[in-house]
């Protein structure tokens, strides 16, 4: 388990972008194309902002897959992750293809992503320890690439706390999420987790046992994962635990 801790979120984001760009450029150099899974959310903003500026990445030779999306939001809703990707990623780069969930049938999307050798996946860790939208108790066993999941209370409260929705009742109750096992098939995973509000989840998922009650703890089993933390998100994590 590779854990890197930085003094600030800005330094964390830049270092994570450096690694991601190296992996993507390397995959393009080896096979002519790179397959990437995109995460969204406030925790990913600085990282993605740094990544899309990397001159060494030929984005025209990349294929992007969306990690998760709410169910029931209208197209173009400001809180939808598709809107987030268009604004923060696709407004700055032109990939060969970007598979957004709202534009594709989930069954077809599952077929597409399961056929590809995913070079790198980006993720965060939710305040409840979720990985993508796999809230506790997460399904560690399903082989389905994408699945419908119910969002727990803490997850929905996080979306309000981050300013995406005005009230708790405005947050959808379900989402379509990439499954745990599909995420783990990625060759490398860059897990970007800044901010003090993530400190308990980081402690539970990196410093505790692997359990579906702390879904992101499963990343401990992946040999190619790198966790990018700042001094606040790592503040409850004992050095001996990683």
N, C-alpha and C positions, 0 to 999 in steps of 0.2 A: 504494500500500500504506500503510494508516493504522496506525501502531504507537504505542501509548500505554504509557508506563512509569510505574509508581507505586512509592512507597516501601515499601508493604506489600501483602500479599494482601487485607487488609480493604478498603483504599482502591480497589484494583483491582476487587474484587467489586462495590463500591457503584457505581463509575463504569460498569461493564459493565451492571449492573442498570438504571441510569438510561437508558442508550441503548436497551436492550431494551424497557423499559417505554414509552419514547417511540415506538418503531417499532410496537409492538403496538397502543398506543392510537391512533396515527395511522391504521393500517390499519383498525381498527374504525370510526373516524370517517369514513373515506373509503368503505368498502364494507360496513360493518356486521358484519364478521367478520375475524379474523386467523388465519392458519395458521402454526404454529410447530413447529420440529423441536427436540426435547429431547436434549441430551447428558447423560451421567451421569459418575460417577467422583469421586474425592476432590477433583480440581481444580475441580469445578463446585459444590461444596457451599455455600461462602460466597456465591457469585454467585446461585445459585437461592434460597438463604435470604433474600437481600435482595430478589430480584425478586418473590417471592410476597407480599411485604408492601407492594408498591407500590399505593397507593390509586387511582391514575389508570387502572389496567387493569381493565376489566370482563371478568373471566375467563369469564363465562358466554357470551361471544361469541368464544371462542377454540377452535380445533381443534388438538390436539397430536398429533404423530407421534414415535414413539420412534426414535432414531438406530440403535441396534444392540442385540444380545442374544446371550448364549451359547446354543449348541445343546446340549441334553442335561441341563440342570439341571431338577429338578422344580419345579413351581409353588410359589411362596412361599419358594424357597431364599434365604437371607440375602444371597448374593452376586449374585443375579439383578438385572438392571437394572430389571425391572418392579417388584420389591420396593423398589428404591431410589426409583423415581418415585412409587410409592404413599406411601412414607414422607416423602419430602422435597418433593414437589410436591402430589400429590392429597390429602394430609392437610390441606392449607392452602387450597386453591382448588377451585372446581367449574367446570371447563371445560365447554363444550357437548359435547365429545367428546374422549376420549384414546385413541388407537389404540396399544395395547400389543401388542408382537410376540407374546407368548405367548397372547394372546386372539384372534388373527386369522390366517387363512391367508395365508402369505407372498405368494401370487399376487394375492389380493384386496387385500392391503395395498399391493402395488406399483401396482395399478390406481388405488387411492384417492389415493396420494401424487403420482402422476404427473399426475393430473387437476387438482391444485390449484395455485394461484399461491402458492408458499411465501413468506411475508413475511419471515421471519427464521429462521435456523438457528443453534443454539448448538453449539460444538465445543470440543475441546481439542486438544492435540498429545501423542501418546504418547511415551514415552521412546525408542522406536525410530522416531519420526517419523510414526507412523500417524495417519490421519485417519479418524474412526470406528474400525472394526475392519479397515480396509484396510491390512494390514501390508505392508512391502516384500517383494518388488517389487509394488506396487499396480497394479491394472488401471485405467488412465486412459481406456480406450476404451469399455468396455461401457455400453450404454444401459439396462441392467436397473436398475430403481429399487432393488431389494434383491437381494443375492446371498449365497450361502454362501461363506465365506472360511475359510482355515486360519490359525490363530494361530501366529506364530513364537515361538521360545524366549524372546526378550527381552520380548515382549508378555506371555507367560504368567508370566515371572518378575516383571514389574511388578505383576501382580495379587496375587502372594504377598507382595511387598514392601509393598504398600498394606494388607495385612491381610485381603483378601477371602477367601483360601483358606489353609488350614493348610500345605499342601505343594504343590510344583510339579505332582505327578501328579494332584492334585485339580482343577486348572484344566482346563476343557474345551479340546479341541483345535480346535474349530470354532465359528463364530458366524454369525449372520445380520446382515449390515451393509448400511446404506444405501450405495449406490455413490458413487464420487467425482463422477461426472457429475451424479447426482441432487442431491447436496449443492450443487454449483456452480450449480444452477438457482435457488437461493434468492436473493431480491432483496438481502437483507443477511445477513451472517454475523458473529456475535460469537464470537471465538476467545479463550477464557479460559485462560491458561497461567501459573500461579504456580509457585514452588518451584525451588530450585537443581537438583534432579534432572532438570529439563526443560531446563537451559541448553544442553546439547549439541544437543538436538533443535531448539531455537529457533534456534541458530546455523546449523544445517544447512538448516533449512526456510525461514528468512527471509533469511539472509545468503548462501546458496549458490544454485547453479543449480536449475532446476525439473527434478526427476527422480523417477521412481517408486520409487527406492531411499530417498527421503525424501518419502513420500506427501503430507504437508501442505504441501510446497513448491508444490503446484499452486494453493494459495490466493493466491499472488502474482499469479495471472492474473485474480482476481475484483475488480472495481472497487468492490464494496460491503462488503469485509471490513475489520473492525477487530480488531487483535490487542491484547489486554490482558495486559501483562506486569508483573511486579514486578522489583525491583532484582536479585533472585537469578536468576530465569529469563532475564533479559536480560543477564546479566553477561559472556557470551562474544560478544555481538552488537555488532559495531562500529557506531557511529552512522552512518557513511557507507553502511552496507549497507541502510538503509531510509529 
